[in-house]
Amino acid sequence: MLYNLVDFPAGVLPVSVVTREDEDALKRYEGHHKDPWDKLLKKAVAGGVGLPVAVQCVALPWQEELCLRLMKEVENVTRMERQAIENMSADDVSATSR
């Protein structure tokens, strides 16, 4: 929202989802500053398994094409990673079914 106010091109795209492993790591999270914000953060994001995790890409004013290019690169990289994970999972399933 801030970037819209200062007229910077920006876009948001999902790159992953919250996993059970993320939830388990959150339970062990102690925070960096041991202040009330750490506890509030932990409470606010608990129970988010399956929710999307997104990245916001921002460029300087009048650089819309650069922002779109960055978003496309992020999308391509995360798509390749997701496919690699899916292929590994499929290999595990086929190996156990033999």
C-alpha positions as a Markdown table, in Angstrom:
| # | Residue | x | y | z |
|---|---|---|---|---|
| 1 | Met | 0.0 | 0.0 | 0.0 |
| 2 | Leu | 2.8 | 2.4 | 0.8 |
| 3 | Tyr | 4.3 | 1.9 | -2.6 |
| 4 | Asn | 1.0 | 2.8 | -4.2 |
| 5 | Leu | 1.0 | 6.1 | -2.3 |
| 6 | Val | 4.5 | 7.0 | -3.5 |
| 7 | Asp | 3.7 | 5.9 | -7.0 |
| 8 | Phe | 6.1 | 2.9 | -7.2 |
| 9 | Pro | 5.0 | 0.0 | -9.4 |
| 10 | Ala | 4.4 | -3.0 | -7.3 |
| 11 | Gly | 2.8 | -6.5 | -7.5 |
| 12 | Val | 2.2 | -9.4 | -5.3 |
| 13 | Leu | 2.3 | -13.1 | -6.3 |
| 14 | Pro | 1.9 | -16.3 | -4.3 |
| 15 | Val | 5.1 | -18.4 | -4.1 |
| 16 | Ser | 4.2 | -21.2 | -1.7 |
| 17 | Val | 1.8 | -22.2 | 1.1 |
| 18 | Val | 2.2 | -22.6 | 4.8 |
| 19 | Thr | 3.1 | -26.2 | 5.7 |
| 20 | Arg | 2.9 | -28.3 | 8.8 |
| 21 | Glu | 6.7 | -28.0 | 9.1 |
| 22 | Asp | 6.2 | -24.2 | 9.1 |
| 23 | Glu | 3.7 | -24.5 | 11.9 |
| 24 | Asp | 6.1 | -26.8 | 13.9 |
| 25 | Ala | 8.9 | -24.3 | 13.5 |
| 26 | Leu | 6.6 | -21.5 | 14.7 |
| 27 | Lys | 5.9 | -23.5 | 17.9 |
| 28 | Arg | 9.6 | -23.4 | 18.6 |
| 29 | Tyr | 10.0 | -19.7 | 17.6 |
| 30 | Glu | 11.2 | -17.7 | 20.6 |
| 31 | Gly | 11.6 | -14.3 | 18.8 |
| 32 | His | 14.6 | -12.1 | 18.3 |
| 33 | His | 13.8 | -9.4 | 20.8 |
| 34 | Lys | 11.8 | -11.2 | 23.5 |
| 35 | Asp | 9.2 | -8.4 | 23.4 |
| 36 | Pro | 5.4 | -8.4 | 23.2 |
| 37 | Trp | 5.5 | -8.2 | 19.4 |
| 38 | Asp | 7.1 | -11.6 | 19.2 |
| 39 | Lys | 4.3 | -13.2 | 21.1 |
| 40 | Leu | 1.7 | -11.3 | 19.1 |
| 41 | Leu | 3.3 | -12.4 | 15.8 |
| 42 | Lys | 3.3 | -16.0 | 16.9 |
| 43 | Lys | -0.3 | -15.9 | 17.9 |
| 44 | Ala | -1.4 | -14.0 | 14.8 |
| 45 | Val | 0.1 | -16.4 | 12.3 |
| 46 | Ala | -0.7 | -19.7 | 14.1 |
| 47 | Gly | -3.1 | -22.1 | 12.4 |
| 48 | Gly | -2.2 | -21.0 | 8.9 |
| 49 | Val | -1.5 | -24.3 | 7.3 |
| 50 | Gly | -2.6 | -24.2 | 3.6 |
| 51 | Leu | -2.6 | -20.4 | 3.4 |
| 52 | Pro | -0.6 | -18.7 | 0.6 |
| 53 | Val | 2.8 | -17.2 | 1.2 |
| 54 | Ala | 3.4 | -14.3 | -1.1 |
| 55 | Val | 6.2 | -12.0 | -2.3 |
| 56 | Gln | 5.8 | -8.3 | -3.1 |
| 57 | Cys | 7.9 | -7.0 | -6.0 |
| 58 | Val | 8.6 | -3.3 | -6.2 |
| 59 | Ala | 10.5 | -1.1 | -8.7 |
| 60 | Leu | 11.2 | 2.6 | -9.0 |
| 61 | Pro | 8.7 | 5.0 | -10.5 |
| 62 | Trp | 8.2 | 4.6 | -14.3 |
| 63 | Gln | 9.8 | 1.1 | -14.2 |
| 64 | Glu | 6.7 | -1.0 | -14.6 |
| 65 | Glu | 8.3 | -3.3 | -17.1 |
| 66 | Leu | 11.1 | -4.0 | -14.6 |
| 67 | Cys | 8.6 | -4.9 | -11.9 |
| 68 | Leu | 6.7 | -7.2 | -14.3 |
| 69 | Arg | 10.0 | -8.9 | -15.4 |
| 70 | Leu | 11.0 | -9.5 | -11.7 |
| 71 | Met | 7.6 | -10.9 | -11.0 |
| 72 | Lys | 7.9 | -13.3 | -14.0 |
| 73 | Glu | 11.3 | -14.4 | -12.9 |
| 74 | Val | 10.0 | -15.1 | -9.3 |
| 75 | Glu | 7.1 | -17.0 | -10.8 |
| 76 | Asn | 9.4 | -19.1 | -13.0 |
| 77 | Val | 11.8 | -20.0 | -10.2 |
| 78 | Thr | 9.1 | -20.9 | -7.7 |
| 79 | Arg | 7.3 | -23.0 | -10.4 |
| 80 | Met | 10.4 | -25.0 | -11.1 |
| 81 | Glu | 10.9 | -25.5 | -7.3 |
| 82 | Arg | 7.3 | -26.7 | -6.9 |
| 83 | Gln | 7.7 | -29.1 | -9.8 |
| 84 | Ala | 10.9 | -30.5 | -8.4 |
| 85 | Ile | 9.2 | -31.1 | -5.1 |
| 86 | Glu | 6.2 | -32.7 | -6.7 |
| 87 | Asn | 8.5 | -35.0 | -8.8 |
| 88 | Met | 10.4 | -36.0 | -5.7 |
| 89 | Ser | 7.1 | -36.8 | -3.9 |
| 90 | Ala | 5.9 | -38.8 | -6.9 |
| 91 | Asp | 9.2 | -40.8 | -7.0 |
| 92 | Asp | 8.8 | -41.6 | -3.3 |
| 93 | Val | 5.2 | -42.8 | -3.9 |
| 94 | Ser | 6.2 | -45.0 | -6.9 |
| 95 | Ala | 9.2 | -46.4 | -5.0 |
| 96 | Thr | 7.1 | -47.5 | -2.0 |
| 97 | Ser | 4.4 | -49.0 | -4.2 |
| 98 | Arg | 6.8 | -51.5 | -5.8 |
